[in-house]
C-alpha cells in the first residue's frame, strides 16, 4: 500500500512545476499591474499616447486604479494557487483573462510592456488549465503538506 502511495506522489510530482510557475507568475503579474498603476497615477506623461489614443478613452487616473485593483486580485489569486486551493485555479484563469482584457485596452500606452504581460497571462492560463489537476484541497500542491 505504501508503495502505491509513493508511486502516485512521484507521478504527479513532475507536473507540479507548471502550477508553481502559474502561481509565481500571477504574483509577479500582480506586482507588474501595481507598478503600471502607480506610474499611471503619478506620471501621466510617461506613456506613449494621450488618454484619447487608448482603446478605451478614460483618463490615466482611472486606468491607474483599474491596474491597482486588478493587480491586487491577481496577486491574491496567485498566492491561493500556491497554497493549493482548488477554487484558485478557476479564479486564476478568470483573473488572467481579465488581465488580458485590461492590458489589451492599455496596449497603445505601453506596447512592449503590455504585450509581455499578455504573453505571461496566456502562459498562466495554459499552466492552470492543463496542469491544474495536481492541486488537491487536502494536501496542497501535489499532495505536499
VOMIDO-310816 format. One record per atom (N, C-alpha, C): x, y, z; residue number from 1; atom name. Coordinates in steps of 0.2 Angstrom, whole numbers. Layout:
N
      x      y      z  resi  name
      X      Y      Z   NUM    CA
...
//
This chain:
145
      x      y      z  resi  name
      4     -6      0     1     N
      0      0      0     1    CA
      4      6      0     1     C
      9      6      4     2     N
     14     12      4     2    CA
     18     13     -2     2     C
     19      7     -6     3     N
     22      8    -12     3    CA
     18     11    -17     3     C
     11     10    -17     4     N
      7     13    -22     4    CA
      6     21    -20     4     C
      6     23    -14     5     N
      6     30    -12     5    CA
     12     33    -15     5     C
     18     30    -14     6     N
     24     33    -16     6    CA
     24     34    -24     6     C
     22     29    -27     7     N
     21     30    -35     7    CA
     16     35    -37     7     C
     11     36    -33     8     N
      6     41    -35     8    CA
      9     48    -34     8     C
     12     49    -28     9     N
     15     56    -27     9    CA
     21     57    -32     9     C
     25     52    -34    10     N
     30     53    -39    10    CA
     27     55    -46    10     C
     22     52    -48    11     N
     19     53    -55    11    CA
     16     60    -55    11     C
     13     63    -50    12     N
     11     69    -50    12    CA
     16     75    -49    12     C
     22     73    -46    13     N
     27     77    -44    13    CA
     30     81    -50    13     C
     30     77    -56    14     N
     33     80    -62    14    CA
     29     86    -64    14     C
     22     86    -63    15     N
     18     92    -66    15    CA
     17     97    -61    15     C
     20     97    -55    16     N
     19    102    -50    16    CA
     22    109    -53    16     C
     28    108    -56    17     N
     31    114    -59    17    CA
     27    119    -62    17     C
     22    117    -67    18     N
     18    122    -70    18    CA
     13    125    -66    18     C
     11    122    -60    19     N
      6    125    -56    19    CA
     10    130    -51    19     C
     16    129    -49    20     N
     20    133    -46    20    CA
     22    139    -50    20     C
     24    138    -56    21     N
     25    143    -61    21    CA
     19    148    -62    21     C
     13    145    -63    22     N
      7    149    -63    22    CA
      6    154    -57    22     C
      7    151    -51    23     N
      6    155    -45    23    CA
     11    160    -44    23     C
     18    159    -46    24     N
     23    164    -45    24    CA
     22    169    -51    24     C
     20    167    -57    25     N
     19    172    -62    25    CA
     13    176    -60    25     C
      8    174    -57    26     N
      2    178    -55    26    CA
      4    183    -50    26     C
      8    181    -46    27     N
     11    186    -41    27    CA
     15    191    -44    27     C
     20    189    -48    28     N
     24    194    -52    28    CA
     19    199    -56    28     C
     14    196    -60    29     N
     10    200    -64    29    CA
      6    205    -59    29     C
      4    203    -53    30     N
      1    207    -49    30    CA
      5    213    -47    30     C
     11    212    -46    31     N
     16    217    -45    31    CA
     17    222    -51    31     C
     17    219    -57    32     N
     18    222    -63    32    CA
     12    227    -64    32     C
      6    224    -63    33     N
      0    229    -63    33    CA
      0    234    -58    33     C
      2    233    -52    34     N
      3    238    -47    34    CA
      8    243    -49    34     C
     14    241    -52    35     N
     19    246    -55    35    CA
     16    250    -60    35     C
     12    247    -65    36     N
      9    251    -70    36    CA
      4    256    -68    36     C
      0    254    -63    37     N
     -5    258    -60    37    CA
     -2    264    -56    37     C
      4    263    -52    38     N
      7    269    -49    38    CA
     10    273    -54    38     C
     13    271    -60    39     N
     16    275    -65    39    CA
     10    279    -68    39     C
      5    276    -69    40     N
     -1    280    -72    40    CA
     -4    285    -67    40     C
     -4    283    -61    41     N
     -6    288    -56    41    CA
     -2    294    -55    41     C
      5    293    -55    42     N
      9    299    -53    42    CA
     13    302    -59    42     C
     13    299    -65    43     N
     17    302    -70    43    CA
     13    300    -77    43     C
      8    304    -78    44     N
      4    304    -85    44    CA
      8    304    -91    44     C
     13    308    -91    45     N
     17    310    -97    45    CA
     22    304    -99    45     C
     22    299    -94    46     N
     27    293    -96    46    CA
     25    289   -102    46     C
     18    289   -103    47     N
     16    284   -108    47    CA
     16    287   -115    47     C
     16    283   -120    48     N
     17    284   -127    48    CA
     11    289   -130    48     C
      5    288   -128    49     N
      0    292   -131    49    CA
     -4    295   -125    49     C
     -8    300   -127    50     N
    -13    303   -123    50    CA
    -19    299   -122    50     C
    -23    301   -117    51     N
    -29    296   -115    51    CA
    -33    295   -121    51     C
    -34    300   -125    52     N
    -38    299   -131    52    CA
    -36    294   -136    52     C
    -29    292   -136    53     N
    -26    287   -140    53    CA
    -27    280   -138    53     C
    -30    279   -132    54     N
    -31    272   -130    54    CA
    -37    269   -132    54     C
    -38    262   -132    55     N
    -44    259   -134    55    CA
    -50    261   -131    55     C
    -49    262   -124    56     N
    -55    265   -120    56    CA
    -53    272   -118    56     C
    -57    276   -120    57     N
    -55    283   -119    57    CA
    -57    286   -111    57     C
    -53    284   -107    58     N
    -53    286   -100    58    CA
    -47    289    -98    58     C
    -47    293    -93    59     N
    -40    296    -91    59    CA
    -36    291    -87    59     C
    -30    293    -87    60     N
    -25    289    -84    60    CA
    -26    287    -76    60     C
    -29    292    -73    61     N
    -31    290    -66    61    CA
    -35    284    -65    61     C
    -40    284    -70    62     N
    -45    278    -70    62    CA
    -41    272    -72    62     C
    -37    272    -77    63     N
    -33    267    -78    63    CA
    -28    264    -73    63     C
    -26    269    -69    64     N
    -21    268    -63    64    CA
    -25    264    -58    64     C
    -31    266    -56    65     N
    -35    262    -51    65    CA
    -37    255    -54    65     C
    -39    255    -60    66     N
    -40    248    -63    66    CA
    -34    244    -63    66     C
    -28    246    -64    67     N
    -22    242    -64    67    CA
    -21    240    -57    67     C
    -22    244    -52    68     N
    -21    243    -45    68    CA
    -25    238    -42    68     C
    -32    238    -44    69     N
    -37    233    -42    69    CA
    -36    227    -45    69     C
    -35    226    -52    70     N
    -33    220    -55    70    CA
    -27    217    -52    70     C
    -22    221    -51    71     N
    -15    219    -48    71    CA
    -16    215    -42    71     C
    -20    218    -37    72     N
    -21    216    -31    72    CA
    -25    209    -31    72     C
    -30    208    -36    73     N
    -34    202    -37    73    CA
    -29    197    -39    73     C
    -25    198    -44    74     N
    -21    194    -47    74    CA
    -16    191    -42    74     C
    -13    196    -38    75     N
     -8    194    -33    75    CA
    -11    189    -28    75     C
    -17    191    -25    76     N
    -20    186    -20    76    CA
    -22    180    -23    76     C
    -24    179    -29    77     N
    -26    173    -33    77    CA
    -20    169    -34    77     C
    -14    172    -35    78     N
     -8    169    -36    78    CA
     -5    165    -30    78     C
     -6    169    -24    79     N
     -4    166    -18    79    CA
     -9    160    -16    79     C
    -15    160    -18    80     N
    -20    155    -17    80    CA
    -19    149    -21    80     C
    -16    150    -27    81     N
    -14    145    -31    81    CA
     -8    141    -28    81     C
     -3    145    -26    82     N
      2    142    -22    82    CA
      1    138    -16    82     C
     -5    140    -13    83     N
     -7    137     -7    83    CA
    -11    130     -8    83     C
    -12    129    -15    84     N
    -16    123    -17    84    CA
    -23    123    -17    84     C
    -26    129    -17    85     N
    -33    130    -17    85    CA
    -36    128    -23    85     C
    -41    123    -24    86     N
    -44    121    -30    86    CA
    -47    126    -33    86     C
    -51    130    -29    87     N
    -55    136    -32    87    CA
    -51    141    -35    87     C
    -45    142    -33    88     N
    -40    147    -35    88    CA
    -38    145    -42    88     C
    -38    139    -45    89     N
    -37    138    -52    89    CA
    -42    141    -56    89     C
    -48    140    -55    90     N
    -53    143    -59    90    CA
    -53    151    -58    90     C
    -52    153    -52    91     N
    -52    161    -51    91    CA
    -46    163    -55    91     C
    -40    159    -55    92     N
    -34    161    -58    92    CA
    -35    162    -66    92     C
    -38    158    -69    93     N
    -40    158    -76    93    CA
    -44    164    -77    93     C
    -49    165    -73    94     N
    -54    171    -74    94    CA
    -50    177    -74    94     C
    -46    178    -69    95     N
    -42    184    -67    95    CA
    -37    185    -73    95     C
    -34    180    -75    96     N
    -29    180    -81    96    CA
    -32    183    -87    96     C
    -38    181    -88    97     N
    -42    183    -94    97    CA
    -44    191    -93    97     C
    -46    192    -87    98     N
    -47    199    -85    98    CA
    -41    204    -86    98     C
    -35    201    -84    99     N
    -29    205    -85    99    CA
    -27    206    -92    99     C
    -29    201    -97   100     N
    -28    201   -104   100    CA
    -32    207   -107   100     C
    -38    207   -104   101     N
    -43    212   -107   101    CA
    -41    219   -105   101     C
    -38    220    -99   102     N
    -36    226    -96   102    CA
    -30    229   -100   102     C
    -25    224   -101   103     N
    -19    225   -105   103    CA
    -20    227   -112   103     C
    -25    223   -115   104     N
    -27    225   -122   104    CA
    -30    232   -123   104     C
    -34    234   -118   105     N
    -36    241   -118   105    CA
    -31    246   -117   105     C
    -25    244   -114   106     N
    -20    249   -112   106    CA
    -14    248   -117   106     C
    -15    244   -122   107     N
     -9    242   -126   107    CA
     -6    248   -130   107     C
     -9    253   -132   108     N
     -6    259   -135   108    CA
     -2    263   -131   108     C
     -3    263   -124   109     N
      1    267   -120   109    CA
      8    264   -119   109     C
      8    258   -118   110     N
     15    255   -117   110    CA
     15    248   -120   110     C
     16    248   -127   111     N
     15    242   -131   111    CA
     20    236   -129   111     C
     26    237   -128   112     N
     30    232   -126   112    CA
     29    229   -119   112     C
     28    233   -115   113     N
     26    231   -108   113    CA
     20    227   -108   113     C
     14    229   -111   114     N
      8    226   -110   114    CA
      8    219   -115   114     C
     12    219   -120   115     N
     12    213   -124   115    CA
     16    208   -120   115     C
     21    209   -116   116     N
     24    204   -112   116    CA
     19    202   -106   116     C
     16    206   -104   117     N
     11    204    -98   117    CA
      5    200   -101   117     C
      3    201   -107   118     N
     -2    197   -111   118    CA
      1    190   -112   118     C
      7    190   -114   119     N
     10    183   -115   119    CA
     11    179   -109   119     C
     13    183   -104   120     N
     13    179    -97   120    CA
      6    177    -95   120     C
      1    181    -96   121     N
     -6    179    -94   121    CA
     -8    173    -98   121     C
     -6    172   -104   122     N
     -8    166   -108   122    CA
     -4    160   -105   122     C
      2    161   -103   123     N
      6    155   -100   123    CA
      3    153    -94   123     C
      0    158    -90   124     N
     -3    156    -84   124    CA
     -9    152    -85   124     C
    -13    154    -90   125     N
    -19    151    -92   125    CA
    -18    144    -94   125     C
    -13    143    -98   126     N
    -11    136   -100   126    CA
     -9    132    -94   126     C
     -5    134    -90   127     N
     -2    130    -84   127    CA
     -8    128    -80   127     C
    -13    133    -79   128     N
    -18    131    -74   128    CA
    -24    127    -77   128     C
    -24    127    -84   129     N
    -30    123    -87   129    CA
    -27    116    -88   129     C
    -21    115    -90   130     N
    -18    109    -92   130    CA
    -15    105    -87   130     C
    -13    108    -82   131     N
     -9    105    -76   131    CA
    -12    107    -69   131     C
    -19    108    -69   132     N
    -22    110    -63   132    CA
    -24    105    -59   132     C
    -25     98    -61   133     N
    -27     93    -58   133    CA
    -22     91    -52   133     C
    -16     93    -52   134     N
    -12     92    -47   134    CA
    -13     96    -40   134     C
    -18    100    -40   135     N
    -19    104    -35   135    CA
    -25    100    -31   135     C
    -23     99    -25   136     N
    -28     95    -21   136    CA
    -30     99    -14   136     C
    -36     99    -12   137     N
    -38    103     -6   137    CA
    -35    100      0   137     C
    -34     93      0   138     N
    -32     90      7   138    CA
    -25     91      8   138     C
    -21     91      3   139     N
    -14     91      4   139    CA
    -10     97      0   139     C
    -13    102     -3   140     N
     -9    107     -6   140    CA
     -7    104    -13   140     C
     -2    107    -16   141     N
      0    106    -22   141    CA
      4     99    -22   141     C
      1     94    -27   142     N
      4     88    -27   142    CA
      4     83    -21   142     C
     -1     85    -16   143     N
     -1     81    -10   143    CA
      4     83     -5   143     C
      8     88     -7   144     N
     13     90     -2   144    CA
     10     94      4   144     C
     12     93     10   145     N
      9     97     16   145    CA
     10    104     16   145     C
//
